[in-house]
């Protein structure tokens, strides 16, 4: 059995995804950097390869089932196998319920929900082809604190992240006996381009100035500061390691104590 571990991380050209794929590479994984923006993906690959680790870039849209299959094939073609698939890619819509339209829902569900199901299918298909014995393979999904608690103006986004939690639980039950675990990470207020856009969208809807809503949401975090992408990646590092092999079907908040359950 090959000793190398191989991971695909979607949406890993920037933000949380970039931190995750770089951390998995540092952990010893060979990695596939999958992103809609090919230039971003290639820059991350160059950084990882310069550190002495192995990475390849692949451009694709997580809303397309065939692209997930291509992400997995890229891993197999370059590194011979797949061990971990991280459904990280996601988008946000900030609107009151009365303003949400069909296009909004179709777009966000195609990426955040359909994309996770296509990723799970592609990963499981490859896992079932491999002669891995009792080695545990991993699927790791991105949910959110918004998938545990509903927030005003985030019905579209929050509903997709609630869905990811449900999908995670179902997949964990369906594949657990095949030595495939499925878990999710649930970040809070993370310093990323997505949160920069959320803040701007809030200003457009509610008034104020850029930075106001970033400060407002950050003030609710019990540890007293917003999250960094690396702090999310550190938890995903655990989910991608043998130390989490007995963990299955969980969606864990990693949010600095912003919301406690």
N, C-alpha and C positions, 0 to 999 in steps of 0.2 A: 504494500500500500504506500502510495506517495506520502511523504512527510510534510510537503509544503501545504500551507493553508491558503485558500484563494477566496477573495470576497469581491462582490459587485456592490457598489454604492451608487444609487441613483441620486440625481440632483447634487452631485459632489463637486461641481465647478466653483462653488463659493459657499459662504455662510457655514451653517451647521454641517452640511454634507462634506464640505472641504475638510473641516476639522476631523470629522469621523474617518474619512478615507485616509488622511495623513496619520491619524492615530493607529488605525488598523495596520497600515504599512509599518509603522514603528513597532507594532506588536509582533511583526514577523509575517504578516499576510502579504501575498502578492495581490495587487488590487486592480480592479477595473473602475476607472473614473468615468461614469456615465452621466452625461448632461445634455440638455437641449442646446446649450451654447458651446460649440466645439472649441472655440478659442479659450474659454475659461477652463474647459477640461484639459486641454493640452498644457496650459500653464501649471495646473496642479500636478500633472504627470511629470513635467520637467522638474518641478520642485522635489517630488518624491524620488525620481531617478537620480537626481543630484545628491541625494542623501545616501545612496547606495542600495536602496530598496527597488523593487520591481513594480512598475505600473504601466498600464496602457489606457488610452483614451478611446471613448466611443461616443458618437453623437446620436441622440435619439430622443423621442417623445414618449414619456411614460404612459400617456393616454392611449398609445397604440400597442396592442398585444404583441404584434410581430417584433416590435423594437425590444421588448423584454427578452424575447427568445434570442434576439441578436446580441443583447448584452451578455446573456449566459454563454452563447456560442463564442463570443470574444474571449471570455474567461477560459473556456475549454481549449480553444485554438492556441492561446498564448501560454497558458499555465497548466493545462492538462486536466483540470477538474474544477469543482465548485464546492465550497464549504459553507459560505455565509452569503446571504442576499439581504441587503439593507434597502428597504423601500423608504427612502428618505425624502424624495422629491415631493413638493407640495406647493400650492398657491393659496392665497388669501383673498377674500372679498369682504369689504367692510361696508355694509348697507343696512338700513332698517328693513324689517321683514316686508313692509308695504312697498319697498322700492326694488325688491329682488325680482328679476325677470327670468324667463326660460333660458336665455343665453347664459346668464350668470350660473344657474344651477347645472346646466349641461357641462359648462366648462370646468367648474370646480369639482364636480363629481367624476368627470372623466379622468382628471388628474389624481385627485386625492383618494378616491374610492376604487374606481375601475382600475387605476394604475396599480394599486396594491394587490388586487386580485390577480391581475395579469402577471405581476412580479412573483406572487406565490406560486401560480401555476408553472411558470417557466423554471423557477428554482426547484420545485418538487419533481418535475419531469426529469431534470438533470440528476437530482439526488437519487432517484429511483433507477437510473441507468448505472450508477457507480457501485462497485463492489466495496462498500465501506465497512462491512461487518457491523459492529455495535458502536461505531464512531458517531457521535452526535453532530448533526448538521443544523445550521441556524437560519431562521428567517426572522428579521428584526424590522418592525414597522414603526413609522413615526406617527404617533398620536399627538396629544397636547393636553395641557391643563384645560383647554377649551373642549376637550373630549370627556372631561369629568364634570365640568360646571358650565352652565350656559351664561354667556355674557351678552349684554345689549350690543346690537349692531353686528353681531357675529353669528347669526343664525345659519347662514350658508356654510361658513367655515366650521363652526362648532359641530354642526350635524354631520359633516364628513368625518370629523375626528372621533365623534361618538361611534360612527360606523366602523372606523378602523379598530376601535377597541373590540367591537362585536366580531369582526372578521378575525381578529387575532385569537379570540377565545375559541371560535369555531375551528379554525385551522389547527390550533393546538390540540384539540380533541381528535380531529381527523387524522393527523399525521404523527402524533406522539409515539405510538407504538412502532413507527417506522424509524425511530431514532432521529426525528426531525422536531425541533422545538420552535415555537413561534411566540415571540414576546414583543412588547412595544415600549418605547420611551416617550415620555410626556413632558416636554420642556415648558418653561414658563415664559418670562420676558427675557429674550435673548438679543444681544447686540448684533443684529444682522441687517442686511438690506431689506428683508421682509418687514422687520419692525420699523425701520425708517419709513417705509411706505405706509404702514398702518398708521403711524403718527400723522403723516400728511393727510391721509384720508379722513382721519378724525377731525383735523382742523377744518377741512372742507365742509364736513357735515355739521360740526358743533361750534366752529369759531375758535378763536384763540390764535396762538402762534406755534410754529413748528417747534417741537420739543416738549410742549405742555403735557401731552398725553403719555409720552415716554416717561416723563417724570412722575405723572400721576400713577400709572400702573406700577412703576418700579418702587414707589413708596410703600406698596402693600407687601413687599417681600420681607419676611422676618429676619433674614440674614443681613438686610440693609443695603443690598446692591443688586443690580441686574445680573443676569447670567451671561457667561461667555460661551461661544461655540465650543471651546475646549472642554468646558465643564460638562456639556452634553456628551461630547466625544469620550470623555473618561468613563461615563456610565455605559455607553455603547461598547467600549473596550471590554468591560466586564461581561456584557451580554454576548459578545463574540468570543469569549474565552471558555476553556473547559470548566472554569470555576462556576459557571452558570448552567452547567449541563442538566441539572435537576430542576431548573426553573422553566415553567411552561405556562403559557396562556395569561401572562401578567402584563399589565399596562401601568408602568411605574412613573409617578410624578418625580421629576428631577427639576425642581423649581425654586430651591432655596427657601421652602416653607411659605410660598405665596398662598397656596391653598392646602389645607390639611384635612385628611380623611382617616 
